[in-house]
Amino acid sequence: MKRRRLGQSGLVVSEICIGTMTFGFQADQAQSHAILDAAFDAGVNFLDVAEIYPVPPSPEYAGRSEEIVGSWLRGRPRDSIIVATTVAGPSGGWFLAPVRSGNTSLDRHSIQRAVETSLRRLGTDYIDLYQTHWPDPELPYEETLEGLDSVVRAGKVRAVGCSNETAWGLMKSLATSQMHRLVRMQSIQNNFSLMHRRFEDELARVCKREKVSLLPYSPLGGGMLSGKYQSGQWPEGARFSNYRHNAPRGAHMVARFVNERTGATFERMAEIARKEGIAPSTFAIAWTLTRDFVGSTIIGATRAEQLADTLAAASVKLSEDAVAAVDEISSDIRYPME
């Protein structure tokens, strides 16, 4: 599996990253370990966790994903695996982080406490990539960057990144880092897929000019680009099948991802994938890897056997005609997830 450097950091990661938001809820420890084993054997060296995982977030389950990854890391060569996790940051509604008694600011104190807790759950003495899960718009960027700088200087974190950030926020952060000689963001983790290309409006330009790597999450559009929700199907145990009735704001999430426009996008993409001779899931992941601002694409699973098609993307090179055909879909069906 090919590897890419994250930003200007010393982290060199596999083009595909394993996301763990199902670990501890949809996938138990044995299933989670099987997923990690299969990915590692395929050449994946990059794992993405979060202190609030699994999802949907709840006080009952928060932190289990880190604990499961930590149990898997034991007995593995630690220096051969790049582990990313996050500090929650403030967020409203469904993603209100059920951690640290609701204290989810990105101030220095919260960052230091969150790092110590994640290190304990992961059973390691350092985190390779430490990310802010959500921005803290009411807090000066200096405060957050000073907190991140302190854990890097202490040797507890190697590099830092952000998630769910805007173009203005990323540039403000980078400018603040340069002005105050603080650690800089090397990566940004945002929602990105051929079904959700908003990142290319402005953020992609920032990433390319400033040498920051995108880590796309939800590259299958929440599963829509696998085809499992087509024709009114609601597979038992699937994320949106569960969200329809059992998660706060679940109906809103389902409507965003599973709708007539996303369904039409899938149908056209599936035809292109058929001509390329690959599965729709393989095509969708491979497409993200054609973007020069992507560092590593995050995939997930609830069972190890689900990885076959997505891991296969690492060995696929899409034709120029296929990439152009995707652009035609995006031109005809603008922002289907909005």
N, C-alpha and C positions, 0 to 999 in steps of 0.2 A: 504494500500500500504506500502510495506516494505521501510525502510530508511537506509541510509548509511552515515557514517561520511566522510567529504571531507578532505583528507590528514590528517594533525595533528591539524586541526582547530577545533573550536567549532561549526561549521556548520554541522547540520545533516539534510540531504535532502532526498526527495522521490527518489526512483530508476529511476523515469521518470521525466524529466524536460520539460517544454513547451518553445520551441523556438519561437521567435516573428518576424522573419525577413519578414514575409508576412504582418504584421500589418501596415496599412496605405498605402498599395499599392494594393496587391491582396485581402486583407481583410480590409473592412472599420471598423470604430470604433464599430458599433453594432455587426458585425460578430466577431471581435476580442474579445469583451467582452463576447460573447456567448462561444467562445473557452475557455477563461479563467474560466468562470463559470463552464463549464462541467469538466474541468481538476481539478479545486479546489474541486468540489463535489466528484470527484473520489479519492481524497486523495493526489493530487499533491500539493506540497508546494514550488516548485522551478521554477522560471521563468528566462529565459535568454534573455537579450536585448543587444543592441549595439548602440553606438552613431551614427553610420552610417546607421542603419536600418531605413526603409526597403530596400530590395535589388530588382533589381539592384540599387546600390548606385547612388544618384543624389542630387545636391544642392537643388532641389525643394522639395524632400521628406525627406532628412536626419533629423533624430530626431523625426519623427512622431511616430515611434514604442515606444520610451520612453514616449512620451506624452500620447499615448493611454493606456499604462500600468499604468502610473500615474493616469489617470482618473479612471481606474478600482480599483486601490488601495484605493482610497478614499471610506470610508465606510467599508473597510475590516480591520480585526485585523492585523495591520502591523507586529507585532512581530511573527505572525504565518506563514509568507510568506518570503521565501529566494529569494531576488532579486539580480541577477547578471547582470552587464553590462560591457562595455569595453571602453578603450581609443584606438583610431584607430591605432596609430603607422604608420610608413611610409609603403606604398605599391604602387606597380606600376600597370600600365595597368587598367584593369577593376575595381579593388577594390581601386583605388586611392580615398582616403576618401574625400568627399566633405564637410568637416567640418572645422571650425575655420580657414577659409580663406586659407586652404591648409597647415596649420602648424600642421603637424601630427607627429612630433618628439615625442619620449618618454622621453624628458628631464623633469626636475622638474616643470618648468613653465607650459609646456603643460599638464602635468598630473593634476596639481592643477586647471588649467582653465577648463579642461575637466570634472573633478569631480564636480565642481560647476555647470557647465551647465547641467550635467546629473541629479544632485540632484534637480535642478529647474524643469526640464521636468518631472521627476518622482514624484515630489511633496512630497518628503520625506527628512528626515534629515540625513539618513545614507544609504549606499549601503552595502549589505551583502558580496558579492564577486565582486571584481573589477579586471578585466582582461586586459592584453595587447592583442590587436587584432592581431597584427603582430609584429615580432621582429624588433629592430632598430639596425642592425648589425654594423653601423658606430659609434654608441654611446657606451661608456663604460657601462657595466652593473651596476656599482656603481651609475651612474647618475639616471638610471631608478629606481633602488631599493631605492635610497634615496628619490626620489619623491613619490614612493608608501609608503614608511615608514612614510613619513610626514603626509599623509592623514589618515593613520591608527592611528598614535599617536594623530591626531586632532579629532578622533572619527567619522570621516566621512565615513570610510570604516572599515569593520570587518576583512576581509581576502582577499588575492590577489592570482591571478592565471595568466596563460599565454595562448596564443592560437597560433596555426600554428607554433609551435616551433620544433626544432630539438633535438636529444638526446644530442648533444654537448651543444647547447644553454641552455637546461634545467639544465644540470649538472654545467655549468659555472655559471648560475644564483644561484643555490643552494650553490655552493662553495663560491661565493661572499657574499651571505647573511650570511653564517656562519663566514666568515673571518671578516666582518665588523659589525656583529651583527645587521643586518637589517632584515626587514620582509622577509619571504621566500614564494616561490610559493607553494600553497597548491593544485593546480589543473592545468591541461593542457587540453585545448579544441582543439582537432584535428579531421580531417576527419577519421572515422573508421566505418567499416561495414564488413560483411562477404564477401563483394565484394571488399573491400579495406583494406587489413590487414597489410599494411606496418608498422603500429605502433608496431606490435608484433616483428619486426625485431630487434629493439634495445630499443625503447622508453618504451615498457612495462617492460623491465628489470629495467630501471631507476625508473619507477613509483613504482614498488614493493619494490625495495631495499631502496628507499628514501622516501617512504610513501607519494606519490603524486597521486591524483586521476585523471583518465581520464574522461572527459565529452565528449563522442563521438558526433560529429555532422554528419549529413547526414547518419544516420544508415540505411536508406532505399536506399542508393545509389542514392540520388536525385530523388527518386520515382521509380527507376527501379525495386526495390525489392517488389513493390506493384503490379507489372505487368501492370501498366497502359500504358506503352510505347511498350508493346509487339505487334508483328505482324504488325508493321508499324503504330500503333495508335499514334496520336498526339492530346490528349484531349484539347478541347478549354479551355483556361484560365490556363492550367498547366504551370509550370515554364519553362520547356524546349520547350514547344510549343511557348511560348513568346520569349524565348532566340534565337530561330532559326533565326529570322530576326530583332528583335527589341532591342537587347542589344549589346553593344561593346564586342567584343570577344565572342559573343554568340555562334557562330558556333563551336568554339574551345571547349567551355564548353559542348555543346551537344554531340560532337564526343567523348569526354572523358567518359561521363556517358552512352550514348545510342549507343551501338555498338554491333557487333556480339558476342563478348566474354562476355559482360555483359548480353546479352540476353540469352546465353547458361547457364550462371551461374544461372540466375533466373529460367529457366525451371527445372534445377536439384534441386534447393532449393525448388521450389513449390511442387515437388513430395514428398520431405521429409516432408514438412509441411502438405501435404494431409494425409500422413501416421500418423502424430501426431494428426490429427484432428483439425487443426487450420489454420487460414488464413495466406497467405504468409507474410503479413505485421506484424502480430503478431509474427510469427516465427522469422523474421529478428531482431525485437527488443528484443525478449526473448533471442536470441543467444548472443547479446552484453552483456546481464546481466549475462551470464555464465562466463565472464572474470573477474578474481579476482582483476584486476587493475582498473575496471570501478567504478566510483562513482555514476553517474546518466547519463542516455542516453537522449539526447535532441531530441524531436520529434516536428514536426510542422504541421500546417494545415491552410487551407483557409476557412474551414467551420467546425462547431462543430461536425457534423455527421461523419466527417472523423476520429475522434479520437477513435471511438469504437474499431477498430482492434488494434491500437497501444497501447492504454491504457490497453487492455486485456492482453498484455504481462506481466504486473506486477503480474498476478496471474498464470502464466504458468511456469512449470518446465520442461525443455526439457529432453528427455531421453538421456542416454549416447550414444546409437546408433545413435541418430539424430545428436549429436555434432560431433561424429566421422565421420558421413557421410558428414558433412560440410567440415571437414578437407580433405576428399577425393576430394571434388570439388576443394578446394583451391590448392591441389597438382596437379590436372589435368589441371586447368585453372589458371595459375599463374598471379596475378596482372591484372585482366581484365580491370581495369580503366587506364592502361598505354599503 
